Amino acid sequence: MADAGNASAADLLITGMAQLATAPAPGPRAGSDQAQIVVIPDAAMALADGRIVWTGPRDEWRGSTRLEVSAGNRAVIPALVDPHTHAIWAGDRLADFEARARGEKYEEILARGGGIRSTVEATSGAAASLLVDSAAARVNALVASGAATIEVKSGYGFTPEAEIRSLEAIAALRTRTSAHIHATLLVHVPPNEGSQRSEYVRTMAEEVVPEVARRQLATAVDVFVEREAFSVAEAELILRAALASGLEVTLHADQFHAIGGSELAAQLGGRSVDHLEASGSAQVAALAAVAPRTVATVLPGVSLHLGLPAAPARALVDAGVPVAIATDLNPGSSPMPSTMLAMALAVRLNGLSPAEALVAGTANAAAALRDPEGGVLLPGARADFVILDADDWREATYRLGPAAAETWIGGRRA
């Protein structure tokens, strides 16, 4: 924490914090470090120009401030980071939900044209204004749950034009929310087998990825590696094109089958590899070999909603792999617009301790986006924080209902 003498003046001093809890340094935090947090009782935090300039016990502040605001004897944590969402979509998956309730498997629904494919059809036919309006409502629900930084993917288009249109909608979304939005080009499902499929892969790699980079529509490219989606070879072609264009890479991998996606993420230096419900010891070992470079992002909402095995977060942490948490907010496999609930579920389903989950939802989630200024309450970081509706930070991972009383982004109430 900073010496108060080095922060003699502030725009705003937040006092009345029953506790301030944060990772002691930005992520990635791996191994035993993922369980280390700093908890300051009766804390204060000084802000200037939308950033934190000092934190510490209230009675140690010696500077001056133009305005003082009380947190009301409630706990304060870093604002959450949601590093994996699909917030841009149209239509719904209610028929799929009913089918799963009758016992049908998600892969069966996808194979007959439901699942992602039905959302692709609805999204492709929706007006751009509808896509932005509906996404804004979803993103602002995430903000109300405690998130300040949110990644939003494209991915519900069978054509290059549809993917570009979704990325343009994500760009427009930034004017409708106070959240920091990270855009990712997702190559989600192939249009068809045979020549049409191979031409789609070639077009994405050779034309769409360079255009996205040139227009700065996204900072990363993601590919879904799965039996019903893309092969490792197809993904590698697209992701190497992304790296050549100066974009980061990330992967959907091991959701239903471990067919090499995690290993590819490790090989390419991916910023993250997400899902991992089907990961085993070989995949954990592959990620451990490159730790802490590639963050393993677990999505407990998917396990809850689809009934899949939970990703092995406990084994990953124990192997020294940094673990992050995300909602995977989407219409089919995780309709969960609460980043804080995702963090609480990771304790129940993925075997994380409350402290590990807090770090996974903040510092490590920021690292999964290569964002060094979010996810911690430390001098120099963005003034993104959550005032909880409780006096103990552990409520953020304990409560299964709303626990965020106020979300602040850039030193302002969201």
C-alpha positions in Angstrom: 0.0 0.0 0.0 1.2 3.5 -0.8 2.7 6.0 1.7 0.0 8.6 2.4 2.7 11.2 2.2 3.1 10.4 -1.5 -0.6 11.0 -2.1 -1.1 14.3 -0.3 -4.1 15.3 -2.4 -7.0 13.3 -3.8 -10.3 14.1 -5.6 -12.2 11.6 -3.5 -11.6 9.7 -0.3 -13.7 6.6 0.3 -14.0 5.9 4.0 -16.3 3.8 6.1 -15.0 0.5 4.7 -15.5 -2.3 7.2 -12.9 -4.2 5.1 -10.9 -3.6 1.9 -10.0 -7.0 0.3 -7.8 -7.4 -2.7 -5.1 -9.5 -4.3 -1.7 -8.0 -3.2 -0.5 -7.6 -6.8 -2.0 -7.8 -10.3 -2.4 -11.2 -12.0 -1.7 -13.8 -13.1 -1.6 -15.2 -9.6 -0.8 -18.9 -9.6 -0.4 -21.8 -7.2 -0.4 -20.8 -3.5 -0.3 -17.1 -4.5 -3.8 -17.4 -5.8 -5.0 -17.9 -2.2 -3.2 -14.8 -1.0 -5.3 -11.7 -0.4 -4.8 -8.5 1.7 -7.7 -7.6 4.0 -7.5 -4.2 5.6 -10.1 -3.5 8.4 -11.5 0.0 8.8 -10.0 1.0 5.5 -9.9 4.1 3.3 -9.1 4.6 -0.4 -8.0 7.8 -2.1 -8.8 8.4 -5.8 -7.6 11.0 -8.3 -8.4 11.2 -12.0 -10.3 7.9 -12.0 -7.4 6.0 -10.4 -6.4 4.8 -7.0 -3.6 6.8 -5.4 -3.6 5.4 -1.8 -5.2 2.6 0.2 -4.7 1.7 3.9 -6.2 2.0 7.4 -8.4 5.1 7.7 -6.4 6.5 10.6 -3.2 6.5 8.4 -4.5 8.9 5.8 -2.6 12.2 6.1 -3.6 13.8 2.8 -6.3 16.2 1.8 -9.3 15.5 -0.4 -12.0 17.6 -2.1 -14.8 15.1 -1.2 -15.3 12.2 1.2 -17.8 9.4 0.7 -18.6 6.7 3.2 -19.0 3.1 2.2 -21.4 2.7 5.1 -19.4 0.2 7.1 -19.5 -2.2 4.3 -16.8 -4.3 2.7 -15.1 -3.3 -0.5 -13.5 -5.5 -3.1 -12.1 -4.9 -6.6 -14.7 -4.6 -9.3 -15.1 -8.0 -11.0 -13.8 -8.8 -14.4 -15.9 -11.1 -16.7 -13.4 -12.4 -19.3 -15.8 -14.6 -21.3 -19.3 -13.5 -22.5 -21.4 -13.8 -25.6 -23.6 -10.8 -24.8 -24.4 -10.1 -28.5 -27.3 -12.3 -29.6 -30.9 -12.4 -30.8 -33.6 -14.9 -30.3 -33.8 -17.5 -27.4 -33.1 -21.1 -26.6 -36.2 -21.9 -24.7 -37.0 -24.9 -26.9 -33.5 -26.2 -26.3 -34.1 -25.8 -22.6 -37.3 -27.9 -22.7 -35.5 -30.5 -24.8 -32.7 -30.8 -22.2 -35.3 -31.1 -19.5 -36.7 -34.1 -21.3 -33.2 -35.7 -21.2 -31.7 -34.7 -24.6 -28.0 -34.0 -24.7 -26.7 -30.6 -25.8 -24.6 -32.2 -28.6 -27.7 -33.9 -30.0 -29.6 -30.6 -30.0 -26.7 -28.9 -31.8 -26.4 -31.7 -34.4 -30.0 -31.3 -35.5 -29.7 -27.6 -36.0 -30.5 -26.2 -32.5 -28.2 -24.8 -30.0 -25.7 -22.3 -31.4 -27.0 -22.8 -35.0 -30.5 -21.5 -34.1 -28.9 -18.4 -32.4 -26.8 -17.8 -35.5 -30.0 -17.8 -37.6 -31.8 -15.4 -35.3 -28.8 -13.1 -34.8 -28.0 -12.9 -38.5 -31.6 -11.7 -39.2 -31.8 -9.1 -36.4 -31.5 -5.4 -36.8 -28.2 -3.9 -35.5 -30.2 -1.6 -33.2 -31.8 -4.6 -31.6 -28.5 -6.4 -31.1 -27.1 -3.3 -29.3 -30.1 -2.6 -27.2 -30.4 -6.2 -25.9 -26.6 -6.5 -25.3 -26.6 -3.2 -23.4 -29.3 -4.6 -21.0 -27.2 -7.7 -20.5 -23.9 -5.9 -19.9 -25.5 -3.5 -17.5 -26.9 -6.4 -15.5 -23.4 -7.7 -15.2 -22.3 -4.2 -14.0 -25.0 -4.3 -11.4 -23.7 -7.7 -10.2 -20.3 -6.1 -9.6 -18.4 -6.2 -13.0 -16.5 -3.3 -14.4 -14.6 -5.0 -17.2 -16.4 -7.3 -19.6 -15.2 -9.2 -22.7 -17.9 -9.6 -25.4 -17.5 -12.0 -28.3 -18.9 -12.2 -31.8 -19.5 -15.8 -33.0 -23.2 -16.0 -33.9 -22.7 -15.7 -37.7 -22.1 -18.2 -40.5 -20.6 -15.5 -42.7 -17.7 -13.1 -42.5 -20.2 -10.2 -42.9 -22.2 -11.3 -39.9 -19.2 -11.5 -37.7 -18.0 -8.1 -38.7 -21.6 -6.7 -38.0 -21.5 -8.2 -34.5 -18.1 -6.6 -33.8 -19.5 -3.3 -35.0 -22.4 -3.8 -32.6 -19.9 -4.4 -29.8 -18.2 -1.2 -30.7 -21.5 0.7 -30.5 -22.2 -1.0 -27.2 -19.4 1.0 -25.6 -21.6 4.1 -25.8 -24.3 2.4 -23.8 -22.4 1.3 -20.7 -19.8 2.6 -18.3 -18.1 -0.8 -18.3 -14.7 -1.4 -20.0 -15.6 -3.5 -23.0 -13.0 -5.9 -24.6 -14.1 -7.2 -28.0 -13.1 -10.7 -29.3 -13.7 -12.2 -32.8 -15.0 -15.7 -32.1 -15.0 -18.3 -34.8 -17.6 -20.4 -33.2 -19.1 -23.1 -35.5 -18.5 -24.1 -39.2 -21.3 -23.5 -41.7 -21.1 -26.9 -43.3 -18.8 -29.9 -44.0 -16.8 -30.2 -47.2 -15.6 -27.4 -49.4 -17.9 -24.7 -47.8 -16.3 -25.4 -44.5 -12.7 -25.3 -45.7 -13.5 -22.1 -47.6 -14.9 -20.5 -44.5 -11.8 -21.4 -42.5 -9.6 -19.9 -45.3 -11.7 -16.7 -45.5 -11.6 -16.2 -41.8 -7.9 -16.6 -41.6 -6.9 -14.8 -44.7 -9.5 -12.0 -45.0 -11.6 -11.5 -41.9 -8.8 -11.7 -39.2 -6.6 -9.1 -41.0 -9.6 -6.8 -41.6 -10.6 -7.0 -37.9 -7.0 -6.1 -36.9 -6.8 -3.3 -39.4 -10.1 -1.8 -38.2 -9.3 -2.4 -34.5 -12.7 -4.1 -34.0 -11.2 -6.7 -31.6 -8.1 -7.3 -29.6 -8.2 -11.1 -29.7 -9.4 -14.1 -31.8 -11.1 -17.1 -30.2 -11.8 -20.5 -31.9 -14.1 -23.2 -30.5 -12.2 -26.5 -30.7 -14.7 -29.4 -30.4 -16.0 -32.4 -32.3 -19.0 -30.4 -33.4 -17.0 -27.3 -34.1 -13.4 -26.8 -35.4 -10.5 -29.2 -35.4 -7.1 -28.4 -33.9 -5.6 -27.9 -37.4 -8.4 -25.6 -38.5 -8.1 -23.5 -35.2 -4.3 -23.3 -35.6 -4.6 -21.9 -39.1 -7.0 -19.1 -37.9 -5.1 -18.4 -34.7 -1.7 -18.2 -36.4 -3.3 -15.6 -38.7 -4.4 -13.7 -35.6 -0.9 -13.7 -34.2 0.5 -12.5 -37.5 -2.0 -9.7 -37.5 -0.9 -8.6 -34.0 -4.0 -10.0 -32.2 -4.1 -12.0 -29.0 -5.4 -15.6 -29.1 -7.7 -17.5 -26.8 -9.6 -20.8 -27.2 -12.9 -22.5 -26.2 -11.5 -26.0 -25.4 -12.3 -29.3 -23.7 -16.0 -28.4 -23.2 -17.3 -31.9 -24.2 -14.2 -33.6 -25.4 -10.5 -33.1 -24.9 -9.2 -33.1 -28.5 -6.2 -30.9 -28.2 -7.5 -27.4 -27.7 -5.8 -26.8 -24.3 -2.5 -28.1 -25.8 -2.9 -25.7 -28.7 -3.5 -22.8 -26.4 -0.3 -23.6 -24.5 1.7 -24.1 -27.8 0.5 -20.7 -29.2 0.9 -18.7 -26.0 -2.8 -18.0 -25.7 -3.8 -15.4 -23.2 -6.4 -17.9 -21.9 -8.1 -21.2 -22.6 -11.7 -21.4 -21.5 -14.3 -24.1 -20.5 -12.1 -27.1 -19.6 -15.0 -29.2 -18.3 -13.5 -32.3 -20.1 -9.9 -31.5 -19.2 -7.9 -34.3 -17.5 -4.4 -34.7 -16.2 -2.7 -34.3 -19.6 -4.4 -31.0 -20.2 -3.6 -29.7 -16.7 0.1 -30.7 -17.3 0.2 -28.9 -20.7 -1.0 -25.7 -19.1 1.2 -26.1 -16.0 4.2 -26.4 -18.4 3.7 -22.9 -19.7 2.3 -21.3 -16.4 1.6 -18.6 -15.7 1.5 -17.5 -19.3 -2.0 -18.9 -20.2 -4.8 -18.4 -17.8 -7.3 -21.2 -17.4 -10.8 -19.7 -17.3 -13.6 -21.8 -15.8 -17.3 -21.3 -16.5 -19.3 -22.7 -13.6 -22.6 -21.5 -15.1 -22.2 -24.0 -17.9 -21.7 -26.9 -15.5 -24.8 -25.8 -13.6 -27.0 -25.2 -16.6 -26.0 -28.1 -18.8 -25.2 -30.6 -16.0 -21.6 -31.0 -17.2 -18.7 -32.0 -15.0 -17.1 -28.9 -13.4 -13.8 -27.8 -14.8 -10.9 -29.0 -12.6 -10.0 -25.7 -11.1 -8.7 -27.3 -7.9 -6.2 -29.4 -9.9 -5.2 -26.5 -12.0 -4.4 -24.3 -9.0 -2.5 -27.1 -7.3 -0.5 -27.5 -10.5 0.5 -23.8 -10.6 -1.9 -22.7 -13.3 -3.6 -19.3 -12.8 -7.4 -19.8 -12.8 -10.0 -17.2 -13.7 -13.8 -17.2 -13.6 -16.3 -16.0 -16.1 -20.0 -16.2 -16.7 -20.0 -17.3 -20.3 -23.2 -15.3 -20.5 -25.1 -16.7 -23.6 -28.6 -17.8 -24.5 -28.0 -21.5 -24.5 -25.4 -22.9 -22.1 -25.1 -20.2 -19.4 -28.0 -17.6 -19.3 -26.5 -16.1 -16.2 -26.1 -12.3 -16.1 -24.3 -12.2 -12.8 -20.5 -12.2 -12.5 -20.6 -12.4 -8.8 -22.8 -15.5 -8.9 -20.3 -17.1 -11.2 -17.6 -16.5 -8.6 -19.8 -18.0 -5.8 -20.6 -21.0 -7.9 -16.9 -21.6 -8.5 -16.5 -22.3 -4.8 -19.3 -24.8 -4.8 -18.6 -26.5 -8.2 -15.0 -26.0 -9.0 -13.3 -26.5 -5.7 -11.9 -23.1 -5.1 -11.6 -21.5 -1.7 -13.2 -18.1 -1.2 -9.9 -16.3 -1.4 -8.9 -18.2 -4.6 -12.3 -17.4 -6.1 -11.9 -13.7 -5.3 -8.6 -13.6 -7.1 -10.0 -15.7 -10.0 -12.8 -13.2 -10.4 -10.6 -10.1 -10.2 -6.8 -10.1 -10.7 -6.6 -13.4 -12.7 -9.7 -12.5 -14.8 -8.0 -9.2 -15.7 -4.8 -11.2 -16.6 -7.0 -13.4 -18.9 -7.7 -10.2 -20.9 -4.1 -9.0 -20.6 -5.4 -6.0 -18.7 -2.8 -4.9 -16.1 -4.8 -2.0 -14.7 -7.9 -3.9 -13.5 -8.8 -6.4 -10.8 -6.9 -5.0 -7.9 -7.3 -2.1 -5.4 -3.7 -0.8 -5.5 -2.1 2.6 -6.2 -2.0 3.1 -10.0 -4.9 0.8 -10.8 -8.2 2.0 -12.2 -10.7 3.0 -9.5 -13.0 0.1 -10.2 -14.5 -1.4 -7.1 -17.6 -2.9 -5.5 -19.2 -1.9 -2.2 -20.8 -5.1 -1.0 -24.1 -5.3 0.8 -22.2 -6.8 3.8 -19.4 -6.0 6.1 -17.4 -9.1 5.3 -15.8 -9.6 1.8 -16.5 -13.3 1.9 -20.2 -12.6 1.3 -19.2 -12.1 -2.4 -18.5 -15.8 -2.7 -21.0 -17.0 -0.1 -24.2 -15.4 -1.2 -26.2 -16.9 -4.1 -28.2 -13.8 -4.5 -27.2 -10.1 -5.2 -24.3 -9.0 -3.0 -23.2 -5.9 -4.8 -24.7 -2.7 -3.3 -22.7 -0.3 -5.6 -20.4 -0.8 -8.5 -17.9 2.0 -9.1 -16.1 2.4 -12.5 -13.3 4.9 -13.0 -14.0 6.5 -9.6 -17.7 7.0 -10.4 -20.9 5.1 -9.4 -22.0 3.0 -12.4 
